Structure formats: C-alpha cells, structure tokens
Amino acid sequence: MKGKTTYANIGSQFELNFINLGGRNDFFIYGTVGGMYTFGTSVVSSSLGNINNTGVLPPFLTDDTDEYRNGYFSTISATAGFGISADLSRDSRIFFAYRTQFFFSDWIDGMNAKNFEPNKYNDTAAQITFGLVFSLTR
C-alpha cells in the first residue's frame, strides 16, 4: 500500500526575532506562527491490485465505507516554527527554518481510519527549509 499527497498553502506567518546573537543585528534566532488555507490531492493505491477489491487493503481500512479517498481536499491549518537567520551582506541573508503544520482535517494523506489508533487524529507535516533572501530595496 502506498500514498501520495501534493498540496499548496496560501496564508501568512508572523516572524518574531527574539534573540540577536551577533550584536550588530546580523545573526538572529526567530520564531514563527501562522495560518494557512491548504488545498491539494491525495492518491491511495496498492501494488496488490485495485483498492476497491476485497483483501487488497488492510482490515483497518475496510471497516467502514469512508476510510480512504482519492482526489481533491481543502482545509485550514495552523503553523509554528523556529529558525536562524544571518546577514551575508547588506542586501542578502541566509536562513534555516523548521516548521510544523497542523491540519484541521484527517484527509490530507487520503486515509481516515477511525478505528486505527495511529491514524485517529488530524494530520500534521514537518518541513525544513534552507534559503537565501535578497533585498531589492534597501
């Protein structure tokens, strides 16, 4: 059994620079919180055959008729994270960030097995980002 989820977020995050380690405003540790509207598609499949056939899916996904679904989803989500940021020059910064996203839905991965403890709660995602920021108007 395998699954694939592709999604996009539209929303905002607020960043709070709370520790300046450089002394000259050049190295920060920061935290973020935000909200997103998330939309995308999920696909659940099996190498054993069509997922609608008896015996292809594990028993915990066949207890109810609405345990899995393929297709479009949309929901809202909350994000929280932290990162570090450092000046490279007057017009550029490099950053590393970690973000956790809590979805207010259990359909992000395409499964909602109510009687299976590991999948009983809403879905989450963890993301690590490295980046370079250029200031165009400084």
C-alpha positions in Angstrom: 0.0 0.0 0.0 1.3 3.5 -0.8 0.0 7.0 -1.0 1.0 10.3 -2.5 -0.2 13.8 -1.4 0.5 17.0 -3.2 -0.7 20.3 -1.6 -0.2 24.0 -1.7 -0.7 26.7 1.1 -2.0 30.2 0.9 -1.7 32.2 4.1 0.6 34.2 6.3 3.2 33.6 9.0 4.4 36.1 11.6 8.0 36.2 12.5 9.4 37.3 15.8 13.2 37.9 16.1 13.7 37.3 19.7 17.5 36.6 20.1 20.2 38.6 18.5 23.4 36.6 18.7 25.6 38.9 16.5 25.4 42.1 18.5 25.2 44.1 15.3 21.7 42.9 14.0 23.4 40.3 11.8 22.5 36.9 13.4 19.0 36.1 14.7 17.1 33.2 16.2 13.4 33.7 15.5 10.0 32.0 15.9 7.0 31.9 13.6 3.3 31.3 13.9 0.7 31.5 11.2 -2.4 30.2 9.5 -2.9 28.7 6.0 -5.6 27.6 3.6 -4.4 24.3 2.2 -5.6 22.5 -0.9 -4.4 19.6 -2.9 -4.9 16.0 -4.0 -4.2 12.6 -2.4 -3.9 9.2 -4.0 -4.0 5.9 -2.2 -3.0 2.8 -4.1 -1.7 -0.7 -3.7 0.7 -3.0 -5.6 -1.7 -5.9 -4.9 -4.4 -4.5 -7.2 -7.4 -2.3 -7.3 -8.0 -0.8 -3.8 -11.8 -1.5 -4.2 -11.2 -5.3 -4.3 -11.6 -7.3 -1.2 -8.3 -8.3 0.5 -6.2 -5.6 -1.1 -6.3 -3.1 1.7 -5.5 -3.9 5.4 -8.5 -4.7 7.5 -8.4 -1.4 9.4 -9.2 0.4 6.2 -12.2 -1.7 5.2 -14.2 -1.4 8.4 -16.2 1.5 7.0 -17.0 2.7 3.5 -15.5 6.1 4.2 -12.0 5.1 5.4 -10.0 6.3 2.3 -10.5 8.5 -0.6 -8.6 9.6 -3.7 -8.9 13.1 -5.0 -9.2 16.8 -4.1 -9.2 18.2 -0.5 -9.1 21.6 1.1 -8.8 22.6 4.7 -7.2 25.2 7.0 -4.1 24.7 9.0 -2.0 26.3 11.8 1.8 26.6 11.6 4.5 27.1 14.2 8.3 27.0 13.8 11.7 28.5 14.5 14.8 29.3 12.6 18.1 31.1 12.4 19.0 33.9 10.0 22.3 35.6 9.3 23.4 38.5 7.1 25.7 37.7 4.3 26.0 41.2 3.0 24.0 44.5 3.2 21.4 43.1 0.7 21.3 39.4 1.4 20.6 36.9 4.2 20.8 33.2 4.6 18.3 31.2 6.7 17.4 27.8 8.1 13.9 27.2 9.3 11.8 24.3 10.8 8.0 24.4 10.6 5.3 22.1 11.9 1.9 22.3 10.2 -1.3 21.1 11.9 -4.1 20.4 9.5 -7.7 20.7 10.7 -8.6 17.5 8.7 -7.7 13.9 8.7 -7.9 13.5 4.9 -4.6 15.0 3.9 -3.0 11.6 3.5 -6.1 10.1 1.9 -7.0 7.9 4.9 -9.3 8.4 7.8 -9.3 5.1 9.6 -11.3 5.9 12.7 -10.6 2.5 14.4 -6.8 2.6 13.8 -5.0 4.4 16.6 -2.0 5.8 14.7 -4.4 7.5 12.2 -7.1 8.5 14.7 -6.2 12.3 14.9 -5.8 15.1 12.4 -2.8 15.1 10.1 0.4 17.0 10.6 3.5 17.8 8.5 7.1 18.9 9.3 9.2 20.9 7.0 12.8 22.0 6.9 13.8 25.0 4.7 17.1 26.5 3.7 17.1 29.7 1.8 18.7 32.9 0.6 16.9 36.2 0.8 17.8 39.2 -1.4 16.6 42.7 -0.5 15.7 44.6 -3.6 15.1 48.0 -1.9 17.4 48.6 1.0 
